[in-house]
Amino acid sequence: MTNAITRLNPSTLPNASHMGYSQISIVKPGRMAYISGQVAWRPNGEAVPGSLSEQMILVSANAKSALTAIGAAAQDIVIARIYVVNLTPERLEEVMPAFLATFDGSQPCVTGVGVQALASPELQVEMELVVWLPD
């Protein structure tokens, strides 16, 4: 199968590939999936980890579980949006390793948004995905 998603970093825009993402993703026609924001909640109801980096690791694992459930993989992610409570450069640096690990090197488009709060007071990070579904 040919790659269904073409990634671009044109010379007229900052080269995002050095940061682990792409400025543009072009998707061939096909089915799309929209994965709701994944947070650091666990299916067994275990407590949410206290640290931002631990939460991002769990968020990434939940996102990968959602991909598996729909028969997709990291390379099928078109765009990922991450929402971080009280976003600062330091907090962004803390989430980036686990956030980028979600993509297994595929470099989708990404958007980071600082927010005041998420669905529950203990939550610090949330990630939603738009995914191209393979046949």
C-alpha positions, 0 to 999 in steps of 0.5 A: 500500500502506498502512504495515504498521508503525505507530510510536508514542511515547505521551505516557506514555513519553519521546518517543524520536522526538527521538532517532531511534527509536520506543518502540512498533512495531505490525506488521500480520500478514505474513511476518517476517525475522530478520537475524543480527547484522551486523558489520564483515566484508566479503565480500572478506575485507578488514581490519576498520576500526579505528575504531568509527565506521568499523565502524558505517558498514560494519555499516550497509551490511551490514544494508542489503545484507541488507534488499535481499537479502530485498526489504525496505527501511529502513521495514520494520525493526520493531526493531534491536538494537545491541551495542557493546563497552565501551559508554559514552555517548561510544561510543554518541554515536560510533555513532549517526549511522551507526546512525540513517542505516540507517533512512532516517528510519523510526524503528524500535524500537531497543535498545542493549546494552553487551557485553564482546566480540563474535565476533572481537577486532577487532569493536566493534559488531554490529546485528541486525534484525527486519523485516516483509516486504512482499508 
